[in-house]
């Protein structure tokens, strides 16, 4: 207890506004990192690293420095350095993604063109898959992260194109089974396993596994899901746990535009005016 009192008394010697500014800055950095990693395996790893670092600092400041444990102090400092090195290696994909995003010019014109092109690529893909009666299920991630489902599939991180989507869902292809998850203008993963809604009929029609998966993922998140029936070629859209069957191209564009509106508000408003 005396150690804790002495430690906080030393902290109290600093100017109060300096301590507040430092704590706010540290909190903002931690919040930004957690928000960036939300829904990924890196989020849990980051929380673990932060816990170890905070516990290590407290141990060093409150216990080790007060007792003649010089060797333990040396080993613990080396252990913290090793944790940092391991964290850098483990966070390689996330660090690369941050650097890429920092290096990308954030110009609205480019984003508008990119997202409108993504909408058209999705429409082209599903209409051509429908014409060929090739089954497909495409999940558009919105505000709720789908990281736990993405990890069940194969990571791609490729730009959305109609040709790539048709190749993925081509019968017999390695990734054609299950779902594709799209985030903004990127195909994040393919062959993603989704939760299935309970078996049942809708409008007198028994739902297949793709439609049940679309209902399952949209009931538990705010995602939008496009489904192409392998039997009839009909295109359906699932949102909020509800399925709209036999949608037209104009309806698909409307659903996709509203999805982009929720993800990128300014881009969505532009698409609504020009879509």
SVG drawing of the C-alpha trace seen along z (x, -y; Angstrom):
<svg xmlns="http://www.w3.org/2000/svg" viewBox="-47 -22 68 51">
<polyline fill="none" stroke="black" stroke-width="0.4" points="0.0,0.0 2.8,-2.4 4.3,-1.7 1.1,-2.6 0.7,-5.8 4.3,-6.8 3.8,-6.1 0.6,-8.2 2.2,-11.0 5.0,-11.2 2.5,-11.3 0.6,-14.1 3.8,-16.3 3.2,-16.8 1.0,-19.7 -2.6,-18.4 -3.2,-19.6 -0.1,-17.8 -1.3,-14.5 -4.8,-15.0 -3.5,-15.8 -1.2,-12.8 -4.0,-10.5 -6.3,-11.8 -3.7,-11.4 -2.9,-7.8 -6.6,-7.0 -7.2,-8.4 -4.3,-6.3 -5.5,-3.1 -9.1,-3.8 -8.0,-4.4 -6.0,-1.2 -8.8,0.9 -11.3,-0.6 -9.0,0.1 -8.6,3.7 -12.2,4.3 -13.6,7.6 -10.2,9.0 -7.9,11.5 -5.5,8.6 -7.9,6.9 -7.7,9.7 -3.9,9.8 -3.6,6.1 -5.7,6.3 -3.4,9.0 -0.3,7.0 -1.6,3.9 -2.5,5.9 1.0,7.4 2.7,4.0 0.5,2.2 1.0,5.1 4.7,5.1 5.1,1.3 3.2,1.5 5.3,4.5 8.5,2.7 7.5,-0.6 5.7,0.7 7.5,3.9 10.8,4.6 12.3,1.1 11.4,1.3 13.1,4.6 16.7,5.8 15.6,7.9 18.1,6.6 18.2,9.8 14.4,10.0 14.2,6.4 16.7,7.0 14.9,10.2 11.5,8.5 12.7,5.5 14.1,7.9 10.8,9.8 8.9,6.6 11.2,5.8 10.6,9.3 6.9,8.8 7.2,5.7 9.2,7.5 6.7,10.4 3.8,7.9 5.4,6.1 5.8,9.5 2.3,10.6 0.8,7.3 2.5,7.3 -0.8,7.4 -2.3,4.6 0.8,2.4 1.0,2.9 -2.7,1.9 -2.2,-1.2 0.8,-2.3 -1.1,-1.7 -4.0,-3.7 -1.8,-6.6 -0.1,-6.6 -3.4,-6.6 -4.6,-10.1 -7.9,-10.8 -9.6,-12.6 -13.4,-12.4 -13.5,-12.4 -11.4,-9.2 -13.6,-7.6 -16.8,-8.5 -15.6,-7.0 -14.2,-3.9 -17.4,-3.1 -19.7,-3.8 -17.5,-1.4 -17.9,1.2 -21.7,0.9 -21.7,1.4 -19.3,4.4 -21.6,6.1 -24.6,5.5 -22.8,6.9 -21.6,9.9 -24.9,11.0 -26.9,10.4 -24.5,12.5 -24.4,15.2 -28.2,15.1 -28.3,15.5 -26.0,18.6 -27.8,19.9 -24.7,20.0 -25.4,19.9 -23.7,17.1 -23.9,15.3 -22.2,11.9 -22.2,10.2 -21.6,6.4 -20.2,5.5 -21.5,2.2 -20.9,0.8 -21.0,4.1 -17.7,6.0 -17.9,9.5 -14.4,10.6 -15.4,13.8 -17.0,15.0 -14.2,13.7 -11.7,15.8 -13.6,19.0 -12.9,18.3 -9.9,17.6 -8.5,14.1 -8.2,12.3 -8.2,8.5 -8.7,7.8 -10.5,5.0 -14.1,5.8 -14.5,6.7 -17.2,8.6 -14.7,11.0 -13.2,11.9 -16.6,12.5 -17.7,14.7 -14.4,16.6 -14.8,17.2 -18.4,18.6 -17.7,20.6 -18.8,24.2 -15.9,26.4 -13.6,23.5 -11.8,23.9 -13.6,20.9 -17.0,21.2 -18.7,22.7 -20.2,20.6 -20.0,16.8 -17.8,13.8 -17.5,10.9 -17.0,7.4 -15.8,4.3 -16.2,1.0 -14.5,1.7 -12.5,4.8 -13.2,8.5 -12.0,9.4 -12.5,13.1 -14.2,16.0 -15.5,19.4 -16.8,17.8 -19.1,19.9 -22.2,18.0 -24.7,18.9 -27.9,20.5 -31.4,19.3 -33.8,21.9 -35.2,24.1 -38.6,23.0 -40.7,21.7 -41.3,18.2 -44.3,17.4 -44.8,21.1 -41.2,21.7 -38.8,23.8 -35.5,21.8 -32.2,23.3 -28.9,23.1 -27.8,19.9 -31.0,18.0 -30.9,19.3 -27.3,18.2 -28.3,14.7 -31.1,14.5 -28.7,15.7 -26.0,13.2 -28.3,10.2 -30.4,11.1 -27.3,10.8 -25.7,7.8 -26.5,4.7 -24.9,6.4 -26.6,6.5 -26.6,9.8 -27.0,10.6 -28.1,14.1 -28.3,15.8 -30.3,19.0 -28.7,21.9 -32.0,23.5 -33.9,20.5 -31.3,17.8 -33.4,15.4 -31.6,12.7 -32.6,11.9 -31.5,9.3 -31.4,9.9 -31.4,7.1 -32.3,7.0 -33.2,10.7 -35.7,10.2 -35.5,11.5 -36.7,9.8 -36.8,12.2 -36.7,11.7 -35.3,8.1 -34.7,6.1 -31.5,4.4 -32.9,1.0 -33.8,2.5 -30.3,4.0 -28.7,0.6 -31.0,-1.0 -30.1,1.5 -26.4,1.2 -26.6,-2.6 -28.2,-2.6 -25.5,-0.2 -22.8,-2.6 -24.7,-5.4 -24.4,-3.8 -20.7,-3.0 -19.6,-6.3 -22.3,-9.0 -20.9,-11.6 -20.3,-9.0 -23.7,-7.6 -25.4,-10.9 -23.5,-11.4 -24.5,-8.0 -28.2,-8.6 -28.1,-11.8 -26.1,-10.2 -27.0,-6.5"/>
</svg>
